[in-house]
Amino acid sequence: MVQVVLPSILAAQADGRQRFDVEATTVGEALRALPVADLLVNERGEWRRHLNVFVDDRNARELGGPACPLAGVREVLIVAMLYGG
């Protein structure tokens, strides 16, 4: 079991919940198990560009992206990037 933490902007779409305990073997599976999965993952299973995902404080994109294994991982943190100028 791993805990997935959503940013507050996405928690508003998940009945205000920011933390979810999910059973998953990869980061991609964990994100698809969330009630806001369609906001996180596109039709091809790729993360939406406005997201950064961290696995125990390490950037998941550098660890295999959606295929990143979760064995021994305690937390997956999703961070929404902000754009503007």
BELKA-V496259 format. One record per residue. N is the residue number from 0. RES is the residue in three letters. PHI is phi as a letter, one per 20 degrees, with the letter a starting at -180 (NA if undefined). BURIAL is 1 if it has 16 or more other ideal C-beta (glycine too) atoms within 10 Angstrom, else 0. D_CENTER is the distance of its C-alpha to the mean C-alpha in whole Angstrom. Layout:
<<N & RES & PHI & BURIAL & D_CENTER> <N & RES & PHI & BURIAL & D_CENTER>>
This chain:
<<0 & MET & NA & 0 & 14> <1 & VAL & c & 1 & 11> <2 & GLN & e & 0 & 10> <3 & VAL & d & 1 & 6> <4 & VAL & d & 0 & 7> <5 & LEU & e & 1 & 7> <6 & PRO & f & 0 & 10> <7 & SER & g & 0 & 13> <8 & ILE & f & 0 & 13> <9 & LEU & e & 1 & 11> <10 & ALA & f & 1 & 12> <11 & ALA & f & 0 & 15> <12 & GLN & e & 0 & 14> <13 & ALA & d & 0 & 13> <14 & ASP & l & 0 & 17> <15 & GLY & n & 0 & 16> <16 & ARG & f & 0 & 14> <17 & GLN & d & 0 & 11> <18 & ARG & c & 0 & 11> <19 & PHE & c & 1 & 10> <20 & ASP & e & 0 & 12> <21 & VAL & c & 1 & 11> <22 & GLU & e & 0 & 13> <23 & ALA & b & 1 & 12> <24 & THR & d & 0 & 13> <25 & THR & c & 1 & 10> <26 & VAL & f & 1 & 7> <27 & GLY & g & 1 & 8> <28 & GLU & f & 1 & 9> <29 & ALA & f & 1 & 7> <30 & LEU & f & 1 & 5> <31 & ARG & f & 1 & 9> <32 & ALA & e & 0 & 10> <33 & LEU & e & 1 & 9> <34 & PRO & f & 0 & 11> <35 & VAL & d & 1 & 10> <36 & ALA & g & 0 & 9> <37 & ASP & f & 0 & 11> <38 & LEU & e & 1 & 10> <39 & LEU & d & 1 & 7> <40 & VAL & c & 1 & 9> <41 & ASN & e & 0 & 13> <42 & GLU & f & 0 & 16> <43 & ARG & e & 0 & 16> <44 & GLY & n & 0 & 12> <45 & GLU & e & 0 & 11> <46 & TRP & f & 1 & 8> <47 & ARG & f & 0 & 10> <48 & ARG & f & 0 & 12> <49 & HIS & e & 0 & 12> <50 & LEU & d & 1 & 8> <51 & ASN & d & 0 & 8> <52 & VAL & c & 1 & 5> <53 & PHE & d & 1 & 8> <54 & VAL & d & 1 & 9> <55 & ASP & l & 0 & 12> <56 & ASP & m & 0 & 13> <57 & ARG & d & 0 & 13> <58 & ASN & f & 0 & 11> <59 & ALA & f & 1 & 9> <60 & ARG & f & 1 & 11> <61 & GLU & e & 0 & 14> <62 & LEU & d & 1 & 14> <63 & GLY & o & 0 & 13> <64 & GLY & m & 1 & 10> <65 & PRO & g & 1 & 9> <66 & ALA & e & 0 & 12> <67 & CYS & g & 1 & 11> <68 & PRO & f & 0 & 13> <69 & LEU & d & 1 & 12> <70 & ALA & g & 0 & 16> <71 & GLY & n & 0 & 16> <72 & VAL & e & 1 & 13> <73 & ARG & d & 0 & 13> <74 & GLU & b & 0 & 10> <75 & VAL & d & 1 & 6> <76 & LEU & d & 1 & 6> <77 & ILE & d & 1 & 5> <78 & VAL & c & 0 & 8> <79 & ALA & e & 0 & 10> <80 & MET & f & 0 & 13> <81 & LEU & d & 0 & 16> <82 & TYR & d & 0 & 19> <83 & GLY & q & 0 & 23> <84 & GLY & b & 0 & 26>>
